Each structure stands twice: as C-alpha cells, then as structure tokens.
C-alpha cells in the first residue's frame, strides 16, 4: 500500500485555538490501524498538548510540514500558511457562504488545494461523522449558569477555560444550588445532550413542555423542546419532522409563550434561515418577557434570536443587549439581557474535546481517507479539488467565489 505522510497542523487562527485533531494518546491506535501512514506534529506553543507530550508517545515533532501529503487542523488555516497542491482537512466555514471566509475559499482554489471540510464528513444517511457539538453544549450550558449567578449575584463559578479538566468543571457546579427557576433548551442533537449533561450535574428536574408552561415548582426545573413544540404547519396539517427539515418555510412559530416563564434559555438547535425565528425584537420589548440570560450555543448571528448581534469571545464571554434600544451594553445592566454567544466553545476544554474529536477521525474517517472510500465520504466533504475547482457537491458556491453573492 502506498505510503502517506500526514501533518497535524499548529492552529493559526486569531484568537488562538488550543485544540488539536490528534492527541498524544492516539499514537498506538494510529500505528496499529494505519501502518502505511506516517504522522508528524507541527510544533506549537499554544496547543493544549505540549510538543514533549507528543514526543513521549513516539510522534515526530517538526516545524516544516511541506513534505506532507495531507495536512489536518481544526479551525481555518491562515491564507499565508497555505501550501499549494496539498490536501487539507479543517473546518473552513465556507460551505454556507460565510462572507468573511470568501478570501480563504478563493485562495484554496487559486493554490489548487483539495479541502476536506470536517463539517461535511458524513455517512450515507447524512449524519456527521466528527463534531465538537457535545462539548459546545457542555461549556455553553456551564457558561449560561455562570452568567445567571453573576447577574443575580448568587454565586461565582470558575471559568471553564481555567478548570484543569471536565472533572474540575463539574466539581465547581457541585458547590452551587439554583433558586426556583425555569431553564429552557431548544434542540435535540449532540449540543443539547451536552447541555443536559451539565443540568444533570446540578440535579435539576426535567419536566415536560406542557408542565413547563402550565405549572409552578418550588425548585429549579428544565424542559427540552424539539421542533414539534415550537412550530406548526401553516396549512394546519399534522407536524412531520422530515417535512419541516425539507420545507421550513411552511411553518410558523409557536414559541412565544415560553419566554414569558423562562429564566435561562440555552439555545442548542440547528436553524435554517427559512425557518421561523425564536425571539424577535418585539418579543424582547414585551413587558412579559422574562428571560434574563440567553446562552446562544448555536450562535446564529442576526438569526433566530434577536439578541445575538455578534459572537462573544472566550476572553469576554458575555455582553448585554438593551431590551428597548436593541444595542449592546454592559453584560449585567438591569435593562439588558445577558448574552453568551461564544462561537468556539469547545476551545474552553481543549484536551477533552480534542481527544473525543480525534477518536471520531480515527474510527470513522481515516479508514476512508487512507484506504478504500466505498461510501464516497471523502468526495462529499471535498469543497475544493487539486484541479483548482469546486467539488462535486459544492458547485452552488460558484457565484459566492466570484463575489456575485
């Protein structure tokens, strides 16, 4: 079998991201499963795993990765660091026509680089094969609880990024108790599962959406909403999840009653721009709008939640959204909503999230990447090709690349 050389990239995005696609403990499994593949680690002084940790596990650490066939990172690679006529794998954030990354996509094409985007690595049913979503939910929910404690001056949690590991993060939660509040989660995927994991650490009771709306409790409770709980068909027909995914424009929102009795909102849903919004400016202006903290883990800026006007940063996780002026103010001002909208939440727990992500690559993606791709996994994820063209499944980006849209 042909020898392949793979470089694990240092992250070059600003602000720095400390995650890695492969971690030191993966060395033995990689060697056993892919003996024809040589992995080298590009030296980094910001990575959560020190160069020496990789060396101790038998990895070669190098500065120059230009002799590698495939280069694998986590976040977008700086344009100045791209090497022509190579295969790259990272989250490019270009497939949804994100305008801030148009120059990156143009550079990939100009340099005849094949880009395999982690986001589009899917099985034949369309399910994501690797993701950091669970960790986004864990950290996002933790930050939402932290924000509530600060806003109400009830408790002070250690920042997730300052915890040694997920064990310490959970120990922090065990030091606090929540008052008689209601917490709302939207979504049912990996992100929501991570949020639920945090609420379970706090022993918060889960109740049905009906009880959430209609009953009062003497302790903290939460509910989790799937689409059938917050939209309905405009034609009056029975809700059908597949129909909703295919034709979201045929639905209207039924969400408006929930913000009236919710204290903390953890947004973990996937949102299509043709779907109804969750919270509008008019909703926030209403006298009966009760939410004080929104942890928008999905972080759709200028999308379904009007208060998410920009991403926040790990260094400054919260900002305020004035409920009448609709402008940003200090995060805990009385007249404001407190918003948490960090768009790289797993970066706060880089060691655990990196290990989990690498496990997915090794078990689900690398067999196709380094062997026979019988299910066209690699083809489906190829945004660009080494011929300097858009991949088969990304022809819709042609006008975006040209700057027409």
C-alpha positions as CSV (number, residue, x, y, z in Angstrom):
1,X,0.0,0.0,0.0
2,X,1.3,3.5,-0.9
3,X,3.0,5.4,1.9
4,X,1.2,8.5,3.1
5,X,2.6,11.3,5.2
6,X,0.2,13.4,7.4
7,X,0.9,16.6,9.2
8,X,-1.1,17.7,12.3
9,X,-1.1,21.5,12.0
10,X,-0.5,24.1,14.5
11,X,-3.6,26.4,14.8
12,X,-3.1,29.8,13.2
13,X,-6.5,31.4,13.7
14,X,-6.8,34.5,15.9
15,X,-7.8,34.4,18.7
16,X,-5.7,31.3,19.3
17,X,-7.4,27.9,19.4
18,X,-5.7,25.3,21.6
19,X,-7.3,22.2,20.2
20,X,-5.7,19.5,18.1
21,X,-7.1,17.0,15.6
22,X,-5.0,14.2,17.0
23,X,-3.7,13.9,20.6
24,X,-0.6,12.1,22.0
25,X,-2.5,9.1,23.3
26,X,-3.7,8.3,19.8
27,X,-0.3,7.2,18.7
28,X,-0.5,3.5,19.3
29,X,-4.0,3.2,17.8
30,X,-2.9,5.0,14.7
31,X,0.2,2.9,14.3
32,X,-1.8,-0.3,14.6
33,X,-4.6,0.7,12.3
34,X,-2.7,2.6,9.6
35,X,0.9,1.2,9.4
36,X,1.4,2.8,6.0
37,X,0.7,6.3,7.3
38,X,3.3,8.4,9.0
39,X,2.0,11.2,11.2
40,X,4.1,14.2,12.2
41,X,3.1,17.0,14.5
42,X,3.8,20.6,13.7
43,X,5.4,22.3,16.7
44,X,3.1,24.7,18.5
45,X,3.5,26.8,21.7
46,X,-0.3,27.3,22.1
47,X,-1.6,23.8,21.7
48,X,-3.2,22.3,24.9
49,X,-0.8,19.4,24.4
50,X,2.9,20.2,24.7
51,X,5.3,19.1,22.0
52,X,7.1,16.9,24.5
53,X,3.8,15.0,25.2
54,X,3.7,14.0,21.5
55,X,7.4,13.1,21.5
56,X,6.9,10.9,24.6
57,X,4.3,8.9,22.7
58,X,6.6,8.4,19.6
59,X,5.4,11.2,17.4
60,X,7.9,13.2,15.4
61,X,7.5,17.0,16.1
62,X,8.6,19.2,13.2
63,X,8.4,22.9,12.1
64,X,8.2,22.3,8.4
65,X,5.2,20.2,7.1
66,X,5.7,21.0,3.4
67,X,6.7,17.4,2.6
68,X,3.4,16.0,3.9
69,X,0.7,14.7,1.6
70,X,-2.3,15.6,3.9
71,X,-2.4,18.4,6.5
72,X,-5.0,18.2,9.2
73,X,-6.1,21.1,11.5
74,X,-9.1,22.1,13.5
75,X,-10.0,25.7,12.6
76,X,-9.4,27.8,9.4
77,X,-5.8,27.9,8.2
78,X,-4.3,31.3,7.7
79,X,-4.1,32.1,4.0
80,X,-0.4,33.0,4.4
81,X,0.3,29.5,5.7
82,X,-1.4,27.5,2.9
83,X,0.9,25.2,0.8
84,X,-0.1,24.8,-2.8
85,X,-1.2,21.5,-4.3
86,X,-1.8,19.8,-0.9
87,X,-4.8,18.1,0.7
88,X,-6.1,19.9,3.8
89,X,-8.7,18.9,6.3
90,X,-10.2,21.5,8.7
91,X,-13.3,23.5,9.5
92,X,-13.3,26.2,6.8
93,X,-16.7,27.8,7.5
94,X,-17.2,28.5,3.8
95,X,-19.9,26.0,2.8
96,X,-22.7,28.2,4.0
97,X,-21.3,31.2,2.0
98,X,-19.8,32.9,5.1
99,X,-18.6,36.1,3.6
100,X,-15.7,36.6,6.0
101,X,-14.1,33.4,4.7
102,X,-14.6,34.1,0.9
103,X,-10.9,35.1,0.6
104,X,-9.9,31.7,2.1
105,X,-12.0,29.8,-0.4
106,X,-10.6,31.8,-3.2
107,X,-7.1,31.1,-2.0
108,X,-7.7,27.4,-1.8
109,X,-8.9,27.3,-5.4
110,X,-6.0,29.5,-6.6
111,X,-3.5,27.3,-4.9
112,X,-5.1,24.1,-6.2
113,X,-5.7,22.7,-2.7
114,X,-8.1,20.0,-2.0
115,X,-10.1,20.9,1.1
116,X,-11.9,18.3,3.1
117,X,-14.1,20.1,5.5
118,X,-14.8,18.4,8.8
119,X,-18.4,19.7,8.8
120,X,-19.2,17.8,5.7
121,X,-17.8,14.4,6.6
122,X,-21.0,12.4,6.7
123,X,-22.2,8.9,6.4
124,X,-24.5,7.7,3.6
125,X,-27.5,8.9,5.7
126,X,-26.1,12.4,6.0
127,X,-25.1,12.1,9.7
128,X,-22.0,14.0,10.8
129,X,-19.0,11.7,11.4
130,X,-16.9,14.1,13.6
131,X,-18.0,17.1,15.6
132,X,-17.3,19.1,18.8
133,X,-21.0,19.7,19.4
134,X,-21.3,17.8,22.7
135,X,-18.5,19.9,24.2
136,X,-20.1,23.1,22.9
137,X,-23.3,22.1,24.8
138,X,-21.3,21.3,28.0
139,X,-19.4,24.6,28.1
140,X,-22.3,26.7,26.8
141,X,-24.7,25.5,29.5
142,X,-21.9,25.9,32.1
143,X,-21.4,29.5,30.9
144,X,-25.1,30.1,31.0
145,X,-25.3,29.0,34.6
146,X,-22.3,31.1,35.4
147,X,-23.9,34.2,33.8
148,X,-27.0,33.7,35.8
149,X,-25.0,33.5,39.1
150,X,-23.2,36.7,38.2
151,X,-26.3,38.6,37.1
152,X,-28.2,37.7,40.2
153,X,-25.2,38.0,42.5
154,X,-25.8,34.5,43.8
155,X,-22.6,32.6,43.1
156,X,-19.3,32.8,41.2
157,X,-18.1,29.9,39.2
158,X,-14.6,29.4,38.0
159,X,-14.3,29.9,34.2
160,X,-14.4,26.7,32.2
161,X,-11.2,27.6,30.4
162,X,-9.5,27.9,33.8
163,X,-10.6,24.5,35.0
164,X,-7.9,21.7,34.7
165,X,-10.4,19.3,33.1
166,X,-14.1,18.4,32.9
167,X,-13.9,16.8,36.3
168,X,-12.9,20.1,38.0
169,X,-15.7,21.9,36.0
170,X,-18.3,19.5,37.4
171,X,-16.9,19.9,40.9
172,X,-17.4,23.7,40.5
173,X,-21.1,23.1,39.8
174,X,-21.5,20.9,42.8
175,X,-20.6,23.8,45.0
176,X,-23.7,25.8,44.0
177,X,-27.5,25.5,44.1
178,X,-30.0,27.2,41.9
179,X,-33.2,29.0,43.1
180,X,-36.7,28.3,41.9
181,X,-36.1,29.0,38.2
182,X,-37.1,27.5,34.8
183,X,-34.4,26.7,32.2
184,X,-35.3,26.1,28.6
185,X,-33.3,24.1,26.0
186,X,-34.1,24.1,22.3
187,X,-32.6,21.3,20.2
188,X,-32.1,17.5,20.5
189,X,-28.7,16.7,19.0
190,X,-25.2,16.5,20.4
191,X,-25.2,20.1,21.5
192,X,-28.3,19.7,23.5
193,X,-27.1,16.4,25.0
194,X,-24.0,18.3,26.3
195,X,-26.2,20.9,27.9
196,X,-28.4,18.3,29.6
197,X,-25.2,16.7,31.0
198,X,-24.5,19.9,32.8
199,X,-28.0,20.3,34.2
200,X,-27.9,16.7,35.4
201,X,-24.8,17.5,37.4
202,X,-26.9,20.1,39.2
203,X,-29.7,17.5,39.7
204,X,-32.2,19.8,38.0
205,X,-35.5,18.1,37.4
206,X,-36.6,17.6,33.8
207,X,-40.3,18.2,33.1
208,X,-42.5,18.1,30.0
209,X,-43.0,21.2,27.9
210,X,-46.7,21.2,29.0
211,X,-45.8,21.2,32.7
212,X,-43.1,23.9,32.0
213,X,-45.8,26.2,30.5
214,X,-48.6,25.4,33.0
215,X,-47.2,24.5,36.4
216,X,-45.1,26.2,39.0
217,X,-42.4,24.4,41.0
218,X,-40.6,25.1,44.3
219,X,-37.2,24.1,42.8
220,X,-35.3,24.6,39.6
221,X,-36.6,22.7,36.5
222,X,-35.8,22.5,32.9
223,X,-37.5,21.3,29.7
224,X,-36.2,20.4,26.2
225,X,-38.1,21.4,23.1
226,X,-37.9,19.6,19.8
227,X,-39.4,21.3,16.6
228,X,-42.9,20.0,17.2
229,X,-43.0,22.0,20.4
230,X,-42.2,25.4,18.8
231,X,-43.6,25.4,15.3
232,X,-46.7,24.4,13.5
233,X,-47.7,24.0,9.8
234,X,-49.3,26.9,8.1
235,X,-51.8,24.6,6.3
236,X,-53.0,23.0,9.6
237,X,-51.6,19.5,8.8
238,X,-50.0,17.4,11.4
239,X,-46.4,18.1,12.2
240,X,-43.9,15.9,10.3
241,X,-40.2,16.3,11.1
242,X,-38.9,15.4,7.7
243,X,-41.3,17.8,6.1
244,X,-40.1,20.5,8.5
245,X,-36.5,19.9,7.5
246,X,-37.3,20.0,3.8
247,X,-39.8,22.8,3.8
248,X,-39.2,25.0,6.9
249,X,-40.9,28.0,5.2
250,X,-44.2,26.2,5.6
251,X,-44.1,26.6,9.4
252,X,-44.9,29.4,11.8
253,X,-43.6,29.8,15.4
254,X,-45.5,28.7,18.5
255,X,-42.6,29.7,20.7
256,X,-43.9,33.0,22.1
257,X,-45.3,31.6,25.4
258,X,-42.0,30.1,26.6
259,X,-40.0,33.4,27.1
260,X,-42.8,34.6,29.4
261,X,-41.9,32.0,32.1
262,X,-38.2,31.2,31.3
263,X,-35.3,32.5,33.3
264,X,-32.3,30.9,31.4
265,X,-32.5,30.0,27.7
266,X,-29.9,27.5,26.3
267,X,-30.2,27.6,22.5
268,X,-28.8,24.3,21.1
269,X,-30.9,23.9,18.0
270,X,-30.0,23.8,14.3
271,X,-31.7,26.7,12.5
272,X,-32.4,27.0,8.8
273,X,-32.7,30.6,7.6
274,X,-36.1,29.8,6.1
275,X,-37.4,28.6,9.5
276,X,-39.4,30.8,11.8
277,X,-37.4,32.9,14.3
278,X,-37.5,32.1,18.0
279,X,-37.2,35.5,19.6
280,X,-37.8,38.8,17.8
281,X,-37.0,42.4,18.9
282,X,-40.7,42.9,19.6
283,X,-40.7,39.8,21.8
284,X,-37.8,41.2,23.8
285,X,-39.5,44.6,24.2
286,X,-42.7,43.0,25.7
287,X,-43.4,43.6,29.4
288,X,-43.9,39.9,30.0
289,X,-40.6,38.8,28.5
290,X,-38.9,37.1,31.5
291,X,-35.6,35.7,30.2
292,X,-32.6,37.3,31.9
293,X,-29.8,35.1,30.4
294,X,-29.6,33.6,26.8
295,X,-26.7,31.2,26.2
296,X,-26.9,31.1,22.4
297,X,-24.7,28.0,21.9
298,X,-25.8,27.7,18.3
299,X,-24.6,31.3,17.8
300,X,-26.5,32.2,14.6
301,X,-25.6,35.9,14.4
302,X,-28.5,38.1,13.3
303,X,-30.6,35.0,13.0
304,X,-33.4,33.4,15.0
305,X,-32.6,35.2,18.3
306,X,-32.6,38.9,18.0
307,X,-30.2,39.5,20.9
308,X,-27.4,37.6,19.2
309,X,-25.9,40.5,17.4
310,X,-22.3,39.2,17.4
311,X,-20.2,36.3,18.7
312,X,-18.6,36.7,22.0
313,X,-15.1,35.6,22.9
314,X,-13.7,33.1,25.4
315,X,-11.8,36.0,27.0
316,X,-15.0,38.1,27.2
317,X,-17.9,35.6,27.2
318,X,-20.8,37.9,27.9
319,X,-22.4,41.1,26.6
320,X,-25.6,42.9,27.3
321,X,-28.4,43.5,24.8
322,X,-30.6,46.5,25.7
323,X,-34.2,45.4,25.6
324,X,-35.6,48.6,24.3
325,X,-32.8,50.2,22.3
326,X,-31.6,47.0,20.8
327,X,-27.9,47.9,21.2
328,X,-25.0,46.3,23.0
329,X,-24.3,47.5,26.6
330,X,-22.6,46.1,29.6
331,X,-23.4,42.4,30.2
332,X,-25.2,42.7,33.6
333,X,-27.0,46.0,33.2
334,X,-30.5,45.8,34.6
335,X,-32.2,47.0,31.4
336,X,-30.3,44.4,29.3
337,X,-30.4,40.7,28.5
338,X,-27.2,38.9,29.3
339,X,-26.0,37.1,26.2
340,X,-23.4,34.4,25.9
341,X,-22.6,33.6,22.2
342,X,-19.1,32.2,22.0
343,X,-18.6,30.5,18.6
344,X,-15.7,28.2,19.6
345,X,-16.9,26.9,23.0
346,X,-15.1,23.6,22.9
347,X,-11.9,25.6,22.9
348,X,-12.5,26.1,26.6
349,X,-12.0,22.4,27.2
350,X,-9.3,21.7,24.6
351,X,-7.8,18.5,25.9
352,X,-11.1,16.5,26.3
353,X,-12.7,17.9,23.2
354,X,-9.6,17.2,21.1
355,X,-9.4,13.6,22.3
356,X,-13.0,13.0,21.5
357,X,-12.7,14.5,18.1
358,X,-9.6,12.5,17.2
359,X,-11.4,9.3,18.3
360,X,-14.0,10.1,15.6
361,X,-11.5,10.7,12.9
362,X,-9.6,7.5,13.6
363,X,-12.6,5.2,13.8
364,X,-14.9,6.8,11.2
365,X,-12.9,9.0,8.7
366,X,-9.3,7.7,8.4
367,X,-10.3,4.3,7.0
368,X,-11.9,6.1,4.0
369,X,-9.1,8.7,3.8
370,X,-6.2,6.2,3.9
371,X,-8.0,3.2,2.3
372,X,-10.9,2.5,0.1
373,X,-13.7,5.1,0.2
374,X,-16.6,2.8,-0.7
375,X,-19.2,5.3,0.6
376,X,-17.8,8.4,-1.0
377,X,-17.2,10.0,2.4
378,X,-14.2,12.0,1.1
379,X,-15.9,13.1,-2.1
380,X,-18.9,14.5,-0.1
381,X,-16.6,16.6,2.1
382,X,-14.4,17.9,-0.7
383,X,-15.2,21.6,-1.1
384,X,-12.3,22.2,-3.5
385,X,-10.1,19.9,-5.6
386,X,-6.5,19.8,-6.6
387,X,-7.5,20.9,-10.1
388,X,-8.5,24.3,-8.6
389,X,-12.2,23.7,-8.9
390,X,-15.2,23.4,-6.6
391,X,-16.0,19.8,-5.5
392,X,-19.0,17.9,-7.0
393,X,-21.3,18.7,-4.1
394,X,-20.2,22.4,-3.8
395,X,-20.9,23.8,-7.2
396,X,-23.5,26.1,-5.6
397,X,-20.6,28.2,-4.3
398,X,-19.6,29.3,-7.8
399,X,-21.2,32.8,-7.6
400,X,-20.1,33.2,-4.0
401,X,-16.5,32.6,-5.0
402,X,-16.9,35.1,-7.8
403,X,-18.3,37.7,-5.4
404,X,-21.7,37.8,-7.1
405,X,-23.5,36.8,-3.9
